[in-house]
Amino acid sequence: MGVDPPSSWSVMAHKALYDLDNLHLASVTHDAVVATYAITSILLEGHCYDGNQPPQGLQFDLGTAFVPHVTDSLVMNNLGYFQ
């Protein structure tokens, strides 16, 4: 069983009765194979500019409305790229 997520998502099986990497249909005793998947991480990337050049040393926080700071990132000074 596989998932075809966007390339920036890291998706893993979260719950399953069977080993999904080594699934032998002859050994399945249920009518269906059911699995729950979870996104373990998401890669955010982009560019940041202050006028026409990248800002020097810009750090920003990534979070949610309930948890304002989950992680942070720095803007790379050469091309304004962040990841």
N, C-alpha and C positions, 0 to 999 in steps of 0.2 A: 504494500500500500504506500503510495507516495503522494506528496503534495507538490504543487507547482506554484510556489509563492513568487512575488517579485524578488529580484536579486538582492535588494537591500534588507530583506527580512531573513532572520535565522529562525526556522521552524523545526520543532522537535516533537516526537510523540510524547504525550503527557500521561495518558492512561490507555492501556490495552490489555486484553486477556492473553494475547499471544505475542511472541517475539516477531515484530513486523519486518525485521531485516532477514529473518530466516523462516518465513511462513510456508508451511507445507499444508496444502489444502486437505490432504488425506488425514491429517491429524486434528483437523477442526471438528469439534463435537457440537458446536452450536449451528443454528441456521444461517448466521451472518457473522462476519468479523467486523467488530465495531472498535473504533479508536478515536481518542480525543487528542487533538494537537494544540500546542501552545506556541505563541511567538515568544522566543527567549530574548531576542534583541532586534533592534531596528537601527540601521545605519542611516544617519542624516548627513547630508553633504550639500555644499553650496558655495557661493562666493559672497564676499562682503566688501563693500567699497564705501569710503568716506569721500564724497566728491568723485574724483577720477583716480584715486589711489587707495590701496588697502590700508585700513587703520593699523597703527602700530600697537601691538600688545593687547588687542581687544579680547577680553574673555567674557563669555556669556554662559548663563546657567540654563539647563534644560530640565523641565519638570512638568508637573500637572497643576491643576487648580487646587488640589488637596495636598500635594507634596511639591512645594515650589522648587526645591533643589534636589534633583535625582543625580545629575552628573553635570559636568561642565565641559567646555571646549575652548580652544584658542584659535584665533584667526591667524593663519600663516602669513607673514608679512610680505613674502615675495609675490604671490598671486592673489591674495585675499581669500584663499581656499580654506574651508573648515570641514572637519569630519569628526 
